Amino acid sequence: MEIEPNSIDHFKLYSQLELQEFADKFVFRSPESSTEGFSVSRYDGNIEKLNGDMSFGKPSKVSTIYGVAGTIRLLAGSHILLITSRKEVGNYLGFPIFRVMSMKFLSCNEASRHLTRQEKKDETYFMNLLTIVESTPGLYYSYETDITVNLQRRCNLAKGWMSKPVWKQADPRFVWNKNLLEELIENKLDGFIVPLLQGNILKFLSLLPCLPLFPSALSSLPKDMQFINAKLPTIALISRRCTRRLGTRMWRRGANLEGDAANFIETEQLLEFEGFRSSFLQIRGSIPLLWEQIVDLSYKPRLNIIDHEETPKVVERHFHDLLQRYGHVVAVDLTNKQGDEGLLSAAYAAEIQKLSSVRYVSFDFHHCCGGSNFDNIQLLYDQIAEDFEKNGYFLIDTEEKIILEQRGVIRSNCIDCLDRTNVTQSYLARKSLDSQLQRLGALSSNECISMFTEDFEIFKIMWMEQGDEISLEYSGTHALKRDLVRYGKQTMTGLVKDGMSAISRYFLNNFQDGIRQDAADLISGRYSVNRDCPSPFQNNGFDSLSYLPVASALLIGGLTVTTITINQGRNTNTILSSALCAGVIAGVMALVKSNGRQICSRPRLCGLLN
């Protein structure tokens, strides 16, 4: 969005750092000011702020980095997370926004430490987790402004807010590296502290930049201006992923005892036209009950609602927080009304209906919009239209005077809060965008964005890409039902892509997400490494890493031998050999099935309700 920066002074981070490596320390300096910087001991990880133009001799290596994302201490020492490459993806309120393209941990653990045999094994596992963290997708930041606070809240903050260090401006819920920044904050290194947002920020796309976009906008211009460039509507999407219950699809379901929901995301659709700015907020999050869906090698593991005396309080805490932050809440539940989903949906409805301040709307998306019946989503809109229009959107004029405020929010969920949720949110976002464009005069009262093919295509692609990014961060694959967002119906190509993504999800859920969950728990501070505590890997029982290869080898070997013996003929010996091999295969399959939960990759550091 091409909007001029606020005229008041704003805090600015150092956008490039020089990393100098010495035998005993790492030194970080700003090329903009050589006296500004800090050093980190390679022996114990202690941080010291540089005093003046300090010199440490000639470094063994000098390199350029683009920020320090924080530090973390493991058993053998400290590790510093560096931003090693970045990409500018657009502007937000006039300030450049960057996406992290690569990160790297520097180890500061060269001091001699006595680690026991078990501690060495633990440290190796923790180091593997840091490798996973280095490839975390969807991280964004700015050197000049905070991007974690939505426009409405931003405009209601005190005028001196932007002069504070960027980390103080940020909403802690959406700072992915909040736990990693503690040592930098303690050492008052404000100019070097980079809060990272995980989610998605799409390029701010001008719609048809060469000519006025809409006929109504064109007709409102003087005749001598109708063939020159005009300021056109631009839109942007920002999705902010909450870190309070961070994790992977199967290992972070429902809510924790504090009421924090898994896969909770605030999505803001921004519009700018002729100096006016508007914002429309939606939120998504897992059903805020205590429930689980433990992987066990089956394609769709059973849902289990955890019977806990705190359940009513969990739901109350969750919605109390939303009401305080967003105003009126309409909870739209898109889950099926049959099977396990139906039981979970019924339990959710029973609890939420105890809260008079929240409206609950149940809409069986698969039943109503299955196949090519996407237009039936209008049935959902009809149910919530009054609340939707009453909630409205946020709008400020060219002088930043508030004209309208958004008074409430739609909270959508399905089971994963990915595919059905994204389709529904894109539909509601389009409804809001039509209303905003009509109010600002870019559309007449009987026009809507879907009437303009090229512009509507851009809008749908933005929402489709946003859904993909969120899905990659939670499930590890692209979103399903992308066709419904872009075309309003399912295509054969889309079905094939959905099938491939479903297979990938199955593999990741069963064989990789356990360690990915541990990496999320470690980096978010849900688990803290402490030498005084017992190893989290002792007495773990069945080790999936050891048993899975053995089971796989037996199955493949048995199938191979069975095939060979059958092909050799049908005499008594080959029949007996084939039967024996088939029996071994059946036995191994039964063993695998009965121990499915143990064979699957599972997290080792934190429990399900953390």
C-alpha positions as CSV (number, residue, x, y, z in Angstrom):
1,M,0.0,0.0,0.0
2,E,1.6,3.3,-1.0
3,I,0.8,5.4,2.0
4,E,3.1,8.1,3.3
5,P,4.8,7.3,6.6
6,N,3.4,9.1,9.7
7,S,5.0,12.5,10.2
8,I,6.0,11.8,13.7
9,D,9.4,10.3,14.5
10,H,9.6,6.6,14.4
11,F,12.1,4.1,15.7
12,K,14.3,2.4,13.2
13,L,16.3,-0.8,13.5
14,Y,19.7,-1.4,12.0
15,S,18.9,-2.9,8.6
16,Q,22.3,-4.5,8.0
17,L,25.0,-5.8,10.4
18,E,28.6,-6.8,10.0
19,L,29.4,-10.0,11.7
20,Q,33.1,-10.3,12.8
21,E,34.4,-13.6,14.0
22,F,37.2,-13.9,16.5
23,A,38.7,-16.8,18.4
24,D,36.9,-16.0,21.6
25,K,33.8,-14.0,20.5
26,F,31.4,-12.9,17.7
27,V,31.1,-9.1,17.2
28,F,28.0,-7.5,15.6
29,R,28.4,-4.0,14.4
30,S,26.2,-1.6,12.4
31,P,27.9,-0.2,9.2
32,E,25.8,2.9,9.8
33,S,27.5,3.5,13.2
34,S,30.7,1.5,14.0
35,T,30.4,2.4,17.7
36,E,27.0,0.6,17.9
37,G,27.1,-3.1,18.4
38,F,27.6,-6.0,20.8
39,S,29.7,-9.1,21.3
40,V,28.8,-12.6,22.2
41,S,31.3,-14.9,23.9
42,R,32.0,-18.1,22.0
43,Y,32.6,-19.9,25.3
44,D,29.5,-19.1,27.4
45,G,27.3,-17.0,25.2
46,N,27.4,-14.0,27.4
47,I,26.4,-10.7,25.6
48,E,28.2,-7.4,26.1
49,K,27.3,-4.1,24.6
50,L,30.2,-2.4,22.8
51,N,31.5,0.7,24.5
52,G,32.6,3.3,21.9
53,D,34.8,2.3,19.0
54,M,36.2,-0.8,20.5
55,S,38.8,-2.8,18.5
56,F,39.5,-6.5,19.0
57,G,42.2,-6.9,16.3
58,K,41.8,-8.6,13.0
59,P,38.8,-10.9,12.7
60,S,39.2,-14.4,11.1
61,K,36.1,-13.8,9.0
62,V,33.7,-10.9,8.2
63,S,30.2,-11.4,6.8
64,T,27.0,-9.4,6.3
65,I,23.8,-10.4,8.0
66,Y,20.4,-8.8,8.1
67,G,19.3,-9.1,11.7
68,V,19.6,-11.1,14.9
69,A,16.4,-13.1,15.6
70,G,17.5,-14.0,19.2
71,T,19.3,-16.5,21.3
72,I,18.6,-19.8,22.9
73,R,20.5,-21.8,25.6
74,L,20.9,-25.6,25.4
75,L,22.8,-28.0,27.6
76,A,26.3,-27.2,26.2
77,G,25.9,-23.5,25.6
78,S,24.2,-20.7,23.7
79,H,23.1,-20.3,20.1
80,I,22.4,-17.1,18.1
81,L,19.8,-17.1,15.4
82,L,20.8,-14.9,12.4
83,I,18.8,-13.7,9.4
84,T,21.2,-14.5,6.6
85,S,19.0,-13.5,3.6
86,R,15.8,-11.6,3.0
87,K,13.5,-10.4,0.3
88,E,11.5,-7.2,0.2
89,V,7.8,-8.1,-0.4
90,G,6.1,-4.7,-0.4
91,N,5.3,-1.7,1.7
92,Y,3.0,-1.3,4.7
93,L,1.9,2.2,5.5
94,G,4.9,3.4,3.6
95,F,7.5,1.2,5.3
96,P,9.4,-1.7,3.6
97,I,8.4,-5.2,4.6
98,F,10.8,-8.1,4.3
99,R,10.4,-11.9,4.2
100,V,13.1,-14.1,5.8
101,M,14.6,-16.3,3.1
102,S,17.2,-18.1,5.2
103,M,18.4,-18.3,8.9
104,K,21.3,-19.8,10.6
105,F,22.3,-20.6,14.2
106,L,25.7,-19.7,15.4
107,S,26.9,-21.9,18.3
108,C,28.6,-20.4,21.3
109,N,29.5,-23.6,23.2
110,E,33.2,-23.9,22.9
111,A,33.8,-23.8,26.6
112,S,34.7,-27.2,28.1
113,R,31.6,-28.7,29.8
114,H,31.2,-32.0,31.3
115,L,28.2,-33.6,29.7
116,T,27.0,-37.1,30.7
117,R,26.3,-39.7,28.1
118,Q,22.6,-39.0,28.3
119,E,23.2,-35.2,28.0
120,K,25.2,-35.7,24.9
121,K,22.4,-37.6,23.3
122,D,19.9,-35.0,24.4
123,E,22.1,-32.2,23.0
124,T,22.3,-33.9,19.7
125,Y,18.5,-34.1,19.5
126,F,18.2,-30.4,20.5
127,M,20.6,-29.4,17.8
128,N,18.5,-31.3,15.3
129,L,15.5,-29.2,16.4
130,L,17.5,-26.0,15.7
131,T,18.1,-27.3,12.2
132,I,14.3,-27.6,11.7
133,V,13.8,-24.1,13.2
134,E,16.3,-22.6,10.6
135,S,13.8,-23.6,7.8
136,T,10.7,-22.1,9.5
137,P,8.4,-20.8,6.7
138,G,6.4,-17.6,6.5
139,L,8.5,-15.1,8.7
140,Y,8.2,-11.4,8.0
141,Y,9.5,-8.2,9.6
142,S,10.1,-4.5,9.1
143,Y,13.1,-2.4,10.3
144,E,10.9,0.7,10.6
145,T,7.5,-0.2,12.0
146,D,5.6,-2.9,13.8
147,I,3.5,-5.3,11.6
148,T,1.9,-7.4,14.4
149,V,-0.7,-4.8,15.3
150,N,-3.8,-4.3,13.1
151,L,-4.7,-0.9,11.7
152,Q,-7.7,-0.2,14.0
153,R,-5.7,-0.9,17.2
154,R,-2.7,1.0,15.7
155,C,-4.8,4.1,15.1
156,N,-6.2,4.0,18.7
157,L,-2.7,3.9,20.3
158,A,-1.0,7.0,21.7
159,K,0.8,9.3,19.3
160,G,4.2,8.5,20.7
161,W,3.8,4.8,20.2
162,M,5.9,4.6,17.0
163,S,8.9,6.3,18.7
164,K,9.2,3.3,21.0
165,P,11.6,0.4,20.1
166,V,9.9,-1.9,17.6
167,W,9.7,-4.8,20.0
168,K,7.8,-2.6,22.5
169,Q,5.3,-1.7,19.8
170,A,4.5,-5.4,18.9
171,D,1.6,-7.5,20.0
172,P,3.3,-10.3,22.0
173,R,0.7,-12.9,20.7
174,F,2.1,-12.6,17.2
175,V,5.9,-12.3,17.8
176,W,7.2,-15.7,16.7
177,N,10.6,-15.2,18.3
178,K,9.4,-13.6,21.5
179,N,11.1,-16.2,23.7
180,L,14.4,-15.8,21.8
181,L,14.6,-12.0,22.3
182,E,14.8,-12.1,26.1
183,E,18.6,-11.8,26.4
184,L,18.8,-9.0,23.8
185,I,16.1,-7.1,25.7
186,E,17.9,-7.6,29.0
187,N,21.0,-6.1,27.5
188,K,19.0,-3.1,26.1
189,L,20.0,-3.7,22.5
190,D,16.8,-2.1,21.2
191,G,18.3,-1.2,17.8
192,F,19.1,-4.8,17.1
193,I,15.9,-6.5,18.3
194,V,13.9,-7.8,15.3
195,P,10.4,-9.1,16.1
196,L,9.3,-11.7,13.5
197,L,5.8,-12.3,12.5
198,Q,4.8,-15.8,11.2
199,G,1.9,-15.8,8.9
200,N,1.5,-14.3,5.4
201,I,1.9,-10.8,3.9
202,L,1.1,-10.7,0.2
203,K,2.5,-8.1,-2.2
204,F,0.3,-5.1,-2.3
205,L,-1.3,-5.3,-5.7
206,S,-2.6,-2.3,-7.5
207,L,-5.6,-3.4,-9.5
208,L,-5.2,-2.5,-13.2
209,P,-2.5,0.2,-12.6
210,C,-2.7,1.8,-16.0
211,L,-6.4,2.8,-16.2
212,P,-9.0,3.6,-13.5
213,L,-10.3,0.3,-12.3
214,F,-14.1,0.6,-12.1
215,P,-16.5,2.4,-14.5
216,S,-18.0,4.3,-11.7
217,A,-14.6,5.6,-10.6
218,L,-13.9,6.6,-14.3
219,S,-17.1,8.5,-14.7
220,S,-16.5,10.5,-11.5
221,L,-13.3,11.9,-12.9
222,P,-13.2,15.1,-15.0
223,K,-13.2,14.4,-18.8
224,D,-9.6,15.7,-19.2
225,M,-8.4,13.2,-16.5
226,Q,-10.2,10.1,-17.7
227,F,-7.2,8.8,-19.7
228,I,-4.4,9.4,-17.3
229,N,-3.3,7.3,-14.3
230,A,-5.6,7.8,-11.3
231,K,-5.1,6.6,-7.7
232,L,-6.6,3.2,-7.7
233,P,-7.8,0.8,-5.0
234,T,-5.0,-1.3,-3.6
235,I,-5.6,-4.3,-1.3
236,A,-3.4,-6.3,0.9
237,L,-3.7,-9.4,3.1
238,I,-1.9,-9.9,6.4
239,S,-2.3,-13.0,8.4
240,R,-0.8,-13.1,11.9
241,R,-0.2,-16.5,13.5
242,C,-0.5,-16.6,17.3
243,T,2.4,-18.2,19.2
244,R,0.5,-19.1,22.4
245,R,-0.4,-22.7,21.2
246,L,2.0,-23.0,18.3
247,G,2.5,-26.3,16.7
248,T,1.7,-28.9,14.0
249,R,-1.7,-30.1,12.8
250,M,-2.2,-33.3,14.8
251,W,-0.2,-32.5,17.8
252,R,-1.8,-29.1,18.6
253,R,-5.5,-29.5,18.6
254,G,-8.2,-27.6,20.5
255,A,-7.2,-25.4,23.4
256,N,-4.9,-25.5,26.4
257,L,-6.1,-24.9,30.0
258,E,-5.5,-21.1,29.6
259,G,-8.0,-21.0,26.7
260,D,-5.4,-20.5,23.9
261,A,-6.6,-22.2,20.7
262,A,-4.3,-24.0,18.2
263,N,-3.8,-22.5,14.8
264,F,-5.2,-19.2,15.9
265,I,-4.8,-16.6,13.2
266,E,-5.9,-13.0,12.8
267,T,-6.3,-12.1,9.1
268,E,-6.6,-8.4,8.1
269,Q,-7.7,-7.3,4.6
270,L,-6.5,-3.8,4.0
271,L,-7.9,-1.4,1.3
272,E,-6.5,2.1,0.3
273,F,-8.3,4.4,-2.1
274,E,-7.8,8.1,-2.7
275,G,-6.0,8.5,0.7
276,F,-8.8,6.6,2.6
277,R,-7.8,3.4,4.4
278,S,-10.0,0.6,5.7
279,S,-9.4,-2.7,7.4
280,F,-11.5,-5.8,7.8
281,L,-10.5,-8.4,10.5
282,Q,-11.4,-12.0,10.7
283,I,-10.1,-14.7,13.1
284,R,-9.8,-18.5,12.9
285,G,-8.8,-21.0,15.5
286,S,-9.3,-24.6,16.6
287,I,-12.5,-25.5,18.5
288,P,-11.5,-24.3,22.0
289,L,-12.3,-27.5,23.9
290,L,-9.9,-30.0,25.3
291,W,-9.6,-32.6,22.6
292,E,-7.0,-34.6,20.7
293,Q,-6.6,-36.6,17.5
294,I,-3.6,-38.9,18.0
295,V,-2.0,-40.3,14.9
296,D,-2.0,-44.1,14.7
297,L,-1.2,-44.8,11.0
298,S,-4.9,-44.7,10.1
299,Y,-5.8,-42.1,7.4
300,K,-8.3,-40.3,9.7
301,P,-7.5,-40.9,13.4
302,R,-10.4,-40.8,15.9
303,L,-11.2,-37.6,17.6
304,N,-11.3,-37.8,21.4
305,I,-12.9,-35.2,23.6
306,I,-11.0,-35.0,26.9
307,D,-13.3,-35.1,29.8
308,H,-11.9,-32.4,32.1
309,E,-13.5,-30.4,34.9
310,E,-11.9,-27.2,33.5
311,T,-13.6,-27.4,30.1
312,P,-16.2,-24.7,30.8
313,K,-13.5,-22.4,32.1
314,V,-11.4,-23.1,29.1
315,V,-14.2,-22.0,26.7
316,E,-15.0,-19.0,28.9
317,R,-11.3,-17.9,29.0
318,H,-11.0,-18.2,25.3
319,F,-14.0,-16.1,24.4
320,H,-13.4,-13.5,27.2
321,D,-10.1,-12.7,25.6
322,L,-11.7,-12.4,22.1
323,L,-14.4,-10.1,23.4
324,Q,-11.9,-7.9,25.1
325,R,-9.8,-7.6,21.9
326,Y,-12.3,-7.6,19.1
327,G,-15.8,-6.8,20.5
328,H,-18.8,-8.8,19.6
329,V,-18.0,-12.4,18.4
330,V,-19.9,-14.6,16.0
331,A,-18.5,-18.2,16.2
332,V,-19.1,-19.9,12.9
333,D,-18.6,-23.7,13.2
334,L,-18.1,-25.4,9.7
335,T,-17.6,-28.9,10.9
336,N,-19.7,-32.0,9.9
337,K,-22.7,-32.9,12.0
338,Q,-22.1,-36.6,11.7
339,G,-19.5,-39.0,13.1
340,D,-16.6,-37.8,15.3
341,E,-16.8,-34.3,14.0
342,G,-20.5,-34.2,14.9
343,L,-19.8,-35.2,18.5
344,L,-17.1,-32.5,18.8
345,S,-19.4,-29.9,17.2
346,A,-22.2,-30.8,19.6
347,A,-19.9,-30.6,22.6
348,Y,-18.7,-27.2,21.3
349,A,-22.3,-25.9,20.9
350,A,-23.3,-27.1,24.4
351,E,-20.4,-25.2,26.0
352,I,-20.6,-22.0,23.9
353,Q,-24.3,-21.6,24.4
354,K,-23.6,-21.0,28.1
355,L,-22.0,-17.7,27.1
356,S,-24.7,-15.1,26.5
357,S,-22.2,-12.7,24.9
358,V,-21.2,-15.0,22.0
359,R,-23.4,-16.0,19.1
360,Y,-22.9,-19.6,17.8
361,V,-23.7,-20.5,14.2
362,S,-23.4,-24.1,13.0
363,F,-23.0,-24.6,9.2
364,D,-22.2,-28.1,7.8
365,F,-19.9,-27.0,5.0
366,H,-19.4,-30.4,3.4
367,H,-23.2,-31.1,3.4
368,C,-24.2,-27.7,2.1
369,C,-21.3,-26.9,-0.3
370,G,-20.1,-30.3,-1.3
371,G,-19.3,-31.0,-5.0
372,S,-20.0,-28.0,-7.1
373,N,-22.5,-26.3,-4.7
374,F,-20.2,-23.6,-3.5
375,D,-22.9,-21.0,-4.1
376,N,-24.7,-22.5,-1.1
377,I,-22.3,-20.6,1.1
378,Q,-24.9,-17.8,0.7
379,L,-27.0,-19.8,3.1
380,L,-24.4,-19.2,5.8
381,Y,-24.2,-15.5,5.0
382,D,-27.9,-15.2,5.3
383,Q,-27.7,-16.5,8.8
384,I,-25.0,-14.0,9.9
385,A,-25.7,-11.1,7.6
386,E,-27.2,-8.9,10.3
387,D,-24.3,-9.4,12.7
388,F,-21.8,-9.1,9.8
389,E,-23.1,-5.7,8.7
390,K,-23.4,-4.5,12.3
391,N,-19.8,-5.5,13.0
392,G,-18.7,-3.5,9.9
393,Y,-15.1,-2.6,9.2
394,F,-12.6,0.1,10.2
395,L,-12.2,3.3,8.1
396,I,-10.1,6.4,8.4
397,D,-10.0,9.5,6.1
398,T,-7.0,11.3,4.5
399,E,-6.3,13.1,7.8
400,E,-6.4,9.8,9.7
401,K,-9.6,10.8,11.4
402,I,-11.6,7.6,12.3
403,I,-14.9,7.4,10.4
404,L,-15.9,3.9,11.3
405,E,-14.7,1.2,13.7
406,Q,-15.1,-2.5,13.4
407,R,-17.3,-3.5,16.4
408,G,-17.0,-7.3,16.2
409,V,-15.5,-10.2,14.4
410,I,-16.4,-13.5,12.8
411,R,-14.5,-16.4,14.3
412,S,-14.5,-19.3,11.9
413,N,-13.4,-22.9,12.4
414,C,-13.5,-26.3,10.8
415,I,-11.4,-29.2,12.2
416,D,-8.0,-28.0,10.9
417,C,-9.1,-24.3,10.5
418,L,-7.4,-24.5,7.0
419,D,-9.4,-25.5,4.0
420,R,-13.1,-25.0,4.7
421,T,-12.2,-22.0,6.9
422,N,-10.2,-20.3,4.2
423,V,-13.0,-20.7,1.6
424,T,-15.5,-19.2,4.0
425,Q,-13.2,-16.3,5.0
426,S,-12.5,-15.4,1.4
427,Y,-16.2,-15.2,0.8
428,L,-16.8,-12.9,3.8
429,A,-13.8,-10.8,2.8
430,R,-15.3,-10.3,-0.6
431,K,-18.6,-9.2,0.9
432,S,-16.8,-6.6,3.1
433,L,-14.6,-5.4,0.2
434,D,-17.7,-4.7,-1.9
435,S,-19.2,-2.7,0.9
436,Q,-16.0,-0.7,1.4
437,L,-15.5,0.1,-2.3
438,Q,-19.2,1.2,-2.6
439,R,-18.8,3.5,0.3
440,L,-15.7,5.1,-1.1
441,G,-17.2,5.6,-4.5
442,A,-15.0,3.1,-6.3
443,L,-18.1,1.0,-7.0
444,S,-21.7,2.0,-7.5
445,S,-24.3,0.6,-5.2
446,N,-25.3,-2.1,-7.7
447,E,-21.7,-3.1,-8.6
448,C,-19.4,-5.7,-6.9
449,I,-15.8,-6.8,-7.5
450,S,-16.9,-10.1,-9.0
451,M,-18.3,-8.2,-12.0
452,F,-14.8,-7.3,-13.0
453,T,-13.0,-10.4,-14.2
454,E,-9.3,-9.4,-14.0
455,D,-9.7,-7.7,-10.6
456,F,-11.7,-10.5,-9.1
457,E,-9.0,-13.0,-10.3
458,I,-6.3,-11.1,-8.5
459,F,-8.5,-11.0,-5.3
460,K,-9.1,-14.8,-5.5
461,I,-5.4,-15.6,-6.1
462,M,-4.4,-13.6,-3.1
463,W,-6.7,-15.5,-0.9
464,M,-5.7,-18.8,-2.4
465,E,-2.0,-18.1,-1.8
466,Q,-2.7,-16.9,1.7
467,G,-4.5,-20.2,2.4
468,D,-1.5,-22.1,1.0
469,E,1.0,-20.3,3.3
470,I,-1.1,-20.8,6.5
471,S,-1.5,-24.5,5.6
472,L,2.2,-25.0,5.0
473,E,2.9,-23.6,8.4
474,Y,0.4,-25.8,10.2
475,S,0.1,-29.0,8.2
476,G,3.2,-28.9,6.0
477,T,1.3,-29.0,2.7
478,H,-0.6,-26.7,0.4
479,A,-4.3,-26.0,1.3
480,L,-7.1,-28.2,0.0
481,K,-10.2,-26.9,-1.7
482,R,-8.1,-24.2,-3.5
483,D,-10.4,-24.5,-6.5
484,L,-13.4,-23.3,-4.4
485,V,-11.5,-20.1,-3.6
486,R,-10.4,-19.4,-7.2
487,Y,-13.1,-20.9,-9.4
488,G,-16.1,-21.5,-7.0
489,K,-16.1,-25.2,-8.0
490,Q,-14.0,-28.3,-7.9
491,T,-12.0,-29.1,-11.0
492,M,-10.3,-32.4,-12.0
493,T,-6.8,-30.8,-11.7
494,G,-7.8,-29.5,-8.3
495,L,-8.9,-32.9,-7.2
496,V,-5.6,-34.5,-8.2
497,K,-3.6,-31.7,-6.4
498,D,-5.8,-32.2,-3.3
499,G,-5.2,-35.9,-3.4
500,M,-1.4,-35.4,-3.5
501,S,-1.6,-32.9,-0.7
502,A,-3.7,-35.3,1.4
503,I,-1.1,-38.1,0.9
504,S,1.7,-35.6,1.9
505,R,-0.3,-34.6,5.0
506,Y,-0.7,-38.3,6.0
507,F,3.1,-38.9,5.7
508,L,4.0,-35.8,7.6
509,N,1.4,-36.3,10.3
510,N,2.5,-39.9,11.0
511,F,6.3,-39.7,10.5
512,Q,7.6,-36.2,10.8
513,D,5.3,-33.9,12.9
514,G,6.4,-35.2,16.2
515,I,9.9,-33.7,15.8
516,R,8.5,-30.6,14.2
517,Q,6.3,-30.1,17.2
518,D,9.3,-30.4,19.5
519,A,11.0,-27.7,17.5
520,A,8.0,-25.4,17.9
521,D,7.8,-26.1,21.7
522,L,11.5,-25.5,22.1
523,I,11.6,-22.2,20.1
524,S,8.4,-20.8,21.7
525,G,9.6,-21.5,25.2
526,R,7.0,-24.1,26.0
527,Y,9.9,-26.3,26.8
528,S,13.0,-24.9,28.5
529,V,16.3,-26.8,28.5
530,N,17.6,-27.2,32.0
531,R,20.6,-29.4,33.1
532,D,19.0,-29.8,36.6
533,C,15.9,-31.4,35.2
534,P,15.8,-35.1,34.1
535,S,16.2,-35.9,30.5
536,P,12.9,-35.8,28.5
537,F,14.0,-38.8,26.5
538,Q,14.4,-41.3,29.4
539,N,11.7,-43.9,30.0
540,N,10.0,-43.1,26.7
541,G,9.2,-46.7,26.1
542,F,8.6,-47.7,22.5
543,D,11.0,-45.9,20.2
544,S,9.4,-45.3,16.8
545,L,12.8,-44.5,15.2
546,S,14.0,-48.0,16.0
547,Y,10.9,-50.0,15.4
548,L,9.6,-48.4,12.2
549,P,12.5,-49.4,10.0
550,V,12.4,-53.0,11.4
551,A,8.7,-53.3,10.7
552,S,9.0,-51.8,7.2
553,A,11.9,-54.2,6.4
554,L,9.8,-57.2,7.5
555,L,6.8,-56.1,5.5
556,I,8.8,-55.4,2.3
557,G,10.9,-58.5,2.7
558,G,7.9,-60.7,3.4
559,L,6.0,-59.3,0.4
560,T,9.1,-59.8,-1.8
561,V,9.7,-63.5,-0.7
562,T,6.0,-64.2,-1.1
563,T,5.9,-62.9,-4.6
564,I,9.1,-64.9,-5.6
565,T,7.8,-68.2,-4.2
566,I,4.4,-67.8,-5.9
567,N,6.1,-67.2,-9.2
568,Q,8.3,-70.2,-8.8
569,G,5.4,-72.6,-9.2
570,R,2.6,-74.3,-7.3
571,N,4.2,-77.4,-5.7
572,T,3.7,-78.2,-2.1
573,N,7.0,-76.5,-0.9
574,T,6.3,-73.2,-2.6
575,I,2.7,-73.1,-1.4
576,L,3.9,-73.8,2.2
577,S,6.6,-71.1,1.8
578,S,4.1,-68.6,0.5
579,A,1.7,-69.4,3.3
580,L,4.5,-68.9,5.8
581,C,5.5,-65.6,4.4
582,A,1.9,-64.4,4.2
583,G,1.5,-65.4,7.8
584,V,4.6,-63.4,8.8
585,I,3.3,-60.4,6.8
586,A,-0.1,-60.6,8.5
587,G,1.6,-60.9,11.9
588,V,3.8,-57.9,11.3
589,M,0.8,-55.9,9.9
590,A,-1.2,-56.8,13.1
591,L,1.8,-55.7,15.2
592,V,2.1,-52.4,13.4
593,K,-1.6,-51.7,13.6
594,S,-1.8,-52.5,17.3
595,N,1.2,-50.3,18.0
596,G,0.3,-47.5,15.5
597,R,0.5,-44.7,18.0
598,Q,3.9,-45.8,19.2
599,I,5.3,-46.3,15.7
600,C,4.3,-42.8,14.6
601,S,6.5,-39.8,15.2
602,R,5.4,-38.1,18.3
603,P,6.6,-35.1,20.4
604,R,8.8,-35.8,23.4
605,L,9.1,-32.5,25.1
606,C,5.6,-31.3,26.0
607,G,2.2,-32.8,26.7
608,L,-0.8,-32.3,24.5
609,L,-2.4,-29.6,26.7
610,N,0.7,-27.4,26.9
